[in-house]
Amino acid sequence: MIGGDLYEVVDSPWGTRLLIGDVRGKGLDAVRIASRVLSCFRLMSRRTGGLRDLLANLDAEVADASCLDDFVTAVVGQVDGSRLTLANAGHPDPVLVRAGQADLLTVSSRLPPLGLITDGSNVTDTVLRAGDRLLFYTDGITEARAPTTGAFFPLLPAAEAAFAHTSLDEALTDLADRVRDWTRSTLNDDVALLAVEVPGPTRHAGPTRRSDDH
C-alpha cells in the first residue's frame, strides 16, 4: 500500500520553513491529499509572513481536499537565525540533539491534525545553539516493533548514537539501519526522516531528507 508521508523545506523571506506530515490512511487518496498539502506549503511559505497564517492555509487545504474522516498530522517549523518556531498538529514531537543528548522538543500546546483545526494560534519558540541537530520524523519509526518481543524502537538512544556521526547523511543512514535491525526488516509502515543542523562557524546549514517505503 502507498503511504501518505510527506516532507518539504522552503526558503522564505521569513526564514527556512520545514514541514513533515502523515496523511491518515493509505492508497491513492492519501497520495492525492499529500500532494495538495505539499503544493500549498510550497506556495504559501513564500507568500505568508506568519506561521499561524501558514498553518491556517494548510488546514483549509486539507479540509477542502479531504473526506469527513481524513486528516493530516504535521509539524510545521521555521528557523530564523537562532530561533526555531514550531507548531505541532497532532504529530510526534521532533527530537533535539544537543551536545550528544537527545530530547523530545515539545510544544506548549498541541493542535488537532490539519483539517480539524479550529484555532491555529499555538506556536512555540525555541532558541537554538550552534551544533544543534533536529530530527523530524513520521510515526512509522516510533511504532516500529521488535518482532520477537514487541518492544517499540528506542528512538532517543538511537538518535543519540546515530547523530554522533559527523554528517547528517551518515546519521540518517545509521538511524535507518538501526530501525531495520530492530524490526529485522519486518517494518510494514512508511518512515520519513528530515534532519537539520544549526551551523557552527565553519559549517554551512542545510537539511538532509530521507524517505523509506516498506
Disulfide bonds with the S-S distance in Angstrom:
none
